[in-house]
Amino acid sequence: MATLSAWRFDNADGAAEATEKLEHLIEVGQIEVHDAAIVVWPADKKKPKTVHLNHLAARGSLSGGFWGLLFGLVFFVPLIGVAIGAALGAMSGALVDTGVGEDFIDAVREHVTPGTSALFVLSDNAVVDKVAEAFEELHPHLVTTNLSHEQEAKLRDAFEDDD
């Protein structure tokens, strides 16, 4: 069963540092990463910068469309107004069917704010203690949702990269 995790860090550099640690965890077989992305939100900026970590993504990774929709719902809907927000809110139904519900979106929105960063990972077969230990010195806050096999299949059907 895949897990979609969001690790929030208390500074704008934390996600980049965690990415390096995640690369090592992949190399030593302590986690299988299907896809990943980071959000960096400097304290002096009105909106965050998002980056799809293609180099970490396994074969059959999700398309940028998934990350774009997720990050759009989390970070930009509150800023763009009710009319457009309602249309995008309707699109969020596609994510709910895949196991990424309002609770996850709301938790990420609450915790990833100016001056922070976050690492988002769709993973499997993680040695949870080793992952937590690797990130420990960065003092992350973990927001996570577990996906059933059916929800993971729906997520892949909807957003899998065809490359």
N, C-alpha and C positions, 0 to 999 in steps of 0.2 A: 504494500500500500504506500503510495507516495504521500509526501508531506510538503505543504507549501509553508515556508517559514519566513518571517520578517524579523530580522535582528536590528533593533534601533540602537544607535550609538550617540553619546552625549556631545559629540563634536562632528564637524563636517568631514573630518579625515578618517573617522572610525571605520566606515564601510570599506574604504580602500585598504586599510590595514587588515580588516577581516577577510577581504578577498584573497590576500596573500596567504593567510592562514588556511583558508578554504582550499586553495590550490594544493597546498601541502597535504591536507587531509585526503584529497582526491588521489594524489600520487601514492600515498601509503595505504589506500584501500579502506579508509575509515568512513567514507561516504560516497555514494553514487549521485552525481548531480545531473539532473535532466536539463535544467536551465537555471539561469540566474540573472539578476539585474541589481543595480544599485541606484539609490537616490541620494544626492548630495544637496543639502540646503544651507548655504552659507547664511549667517545671521543677518547680513546686510542685503539680502535678496528677497524679492517679493514672492518668487516661486522657485521650486527646486529644479535641479538638473537630473535627468534620468539617463541611465546608460545600460543597454542590454549587454550582458557579458557573454558574447558569442563564443569566446575562446574557452569558456568553462562548460558550455552546453554540450551535452551528449548528442549523438546521432538521434534524429527524431525530436529535436528540441521544439519548443513552442515558437510561434512567429512573434515578431515584434508587435503584432496586433493585439495579442493578449496583454503584454506589458503596457502598451499604449492605452488600452481600455481600462485596465486596472488602475494605472497611475492617473489617468484622466478622471476617473470616478473618485479616487481618493483625494487628489490635490486640486483639481481644476473646477469640478462641478460647483463647489461652494463659492468660487470666484466669478463664475460667468453668468449668473442670473437665473431666475426661476424658469423662464421659457425654454432656454437651451438646456438647462439642468434637468428639466422634466423629460425632455427627449433622451438625454443621455441616461437618466435614471431608468427609463424603460429598457435601455440596452443592458443595464446591469442584471436583468433577468437571466441573460446568457451566462453570467458568472455564477449566479445563485445555483443554477442547475449543475454546475461543475464543482460545487462545494465551497466556493468563495463567496460567503454570505455577507450580509450587512454588518454583522458583528466584527468580522475580520476587517472590513473596509473602515468601519468606525474606529476600531482600535488603532489601526495604522494612522488614520487621520489625526487622532488624538495625540499619538506619541511622536510622530515624525513631523517636526515643526522647525521653524527657522533656527539655525545653529546646530542642527543634528544631521545625521545621515542614517541610511538603512541599507542592509543587504537582504535581498529577497532571493530565496533558493527553493526550487522545486527539486526534491531529493527523494532517495530511497536508500534502504539498507545502511542507515547511519549508525555508527557506534556513538550513541547519544552522549555518553560520559566523555568520550574523547573530543567530540565537537564542542561541548560545553567548556571543557578544560582549555581547549585551544583559544576560545574567545574570552575566557574569564578575565584576563588582564585588561581587556578593552571595556569592561563593565557594560555589556549590552543589556537591553531589555528585550525579551523574546515574546513576540506575538506569533501564534501559530495556528494552523487549522489542518486537521488530518483529512485526507481525501480517501473515500472508499475506492475500490477498484472501478466501480461503475462511474463515479464522479471523475476519476482520472481519465478514463476512456472518453467521457464526454468532453473534458478539457482538451484532450489531444485531438479529438475529432473536430472540435470547433477552432482550435488555434495552432495545430501542428504545422511546422514549417515544411513546405513541399520541396525544398531544395534538395 
